[in-house]
Amino acid sequence: MNVRNNMQKFRSDRGFTQEELAEKAQVSRQTIIAIEKGNYTPSVLLALKIARIFRRPVEDIFTIS
């Protein structure tokens, strides 16, 4: 199974840089980059944090394919 994400779209729509999102999610910028590229699958806790930051359901940001 692969986890796909729309994180870059939501980040751009909110006007956040990768660094700003990383600070809000309390992770490194490299983690945000890896998630956006699909090279890293976030933990459930991190996925929920990101969803809360965007004020969207986690399913809108991350999907399993």
N, C-alpha and C positions, 0 to 999 in steps of 0.2 A: 504494500500500500504506500502511496505517496501522499504527502500533505501539500496541497497547493495553497497559495495565499494571495490576497489582494492588498497586502499591507502597503506596498508602495503607492497604490492608488489612493488609499485612505489617508496616508501620510501626506501626499501631495495635495489632496483636497483640503486638508486641515491647515496646510501651509507650514508643516513641521519639517525641519531638516532631520537627517538621520541622527545627528548629535542631540537635538532637542528631544526626539522620541526616546533615544537611549537614556537620557537623563530622567525623563518622566517614568520610564519602565525600570529604572535602576539596573541597567545592563550596559555593556560597552557598545560603542558605535559599531564595532566589528560584528557583534552579535546581530544587530539590526541588519547590517549588510548581508550576513550569511542567511538570515531568515528570508529577506527579500529575494535573494538569488535562489532560494530553495535548497541551499546546502546544509541547512540546520533546521531541525524540527523543534519548536519551542516546547517546554514543559507545559503541562496544563495550567499551572500557576501563572507562567509568563504569558500564555495565550489569553488567559482571563484578564490579566493586567492590561495587556494591549487593547483588548476589546473594551475595557472600562475607559481607557484613555480616549478611544475613538467614540465612546458612547454608542456602541453597536453590539449586536449579539455576536458571540464568538464565531458562529456559523457563517456570518457575513464576511469575515476576514479569512478564516481557515476552512478548507474543505478537504475531504479525503477522496482521492481518485484511484 
